[in-house]
């Protein structure tokens, strides 16, 4: 009897990387996760002032600060 659904195992074949090209995915968007964070009102108001001086929304400014701190 012939096995109809068995395919050859290609996971062990060598890959020719000489023809590989970098992939570009222009429609992908970075993922983000919503969080809840309690911040003292005084700190939040200072962040809003600093964000306004930079001409950006305060939440974007907070993300910028967190990203720099995580580096």
Secondary structure, DSSP 4 states (H G I P E B T S, - for coil): ---SS-----TTS---GGG------TT-------------HHHHHHHHHHHHHHTS-HHHHHHHHHHHHH-
